[in-house]
Amino acid sequence: MVVRGAPAIGVSAAMGVALGARHSIGKQTLPALLAEIRVIGKVLAATRPTGVNLFWAIERMRKHAAELAADPVPPSPA
């Protein structure tokens, strides 16, 4: 294991979700991106099934993505 310590594992998980979403092949549609974020979270969760901070960070990123998806981007001022 490269990352050691609960807080660092949580930060690494959150960054992993962010990088996975950035490089997502499903980002053409919002539902596809959200589905892929769920898959990314499952893959990361499997790396350390007892990591409390890992699961906390993955869930927080998933919820944040869902909140952003539910809040449309306001039009830019003309």
Residue pairs with C-beta under 8 A, 6 or more apart in sequence:
1 48
3 9
3 12
6 51
6 52
6 53
7 53
9 48
9 51
9 53
9 54
9 57
10 51
10 53
10 54
10 56
10 57
11 57
13 44
13 51
13 53
13 54
13 57
13 58
13 61
14 57
14 58
14 60
14 61
16 40
16 44
17 37
17 40
17 41
17 44
17 57
17 58
17 61
17 62
18 61
20 36
20 37
20 40
21 27
21 33
21 36
21 37
21 40
21 65
24 32
24 33
24 36
24 37
25 36
26 32
26 33
26 35
26 36
27 33
27 36
30 69
33 65
33 69
34 65
34 66
34 69
37 61
37 62
37 65
38 62
41 58
41 59
41 61
41 62
44 54
44 58
45 54
45 55
45 58
47 54
48 54
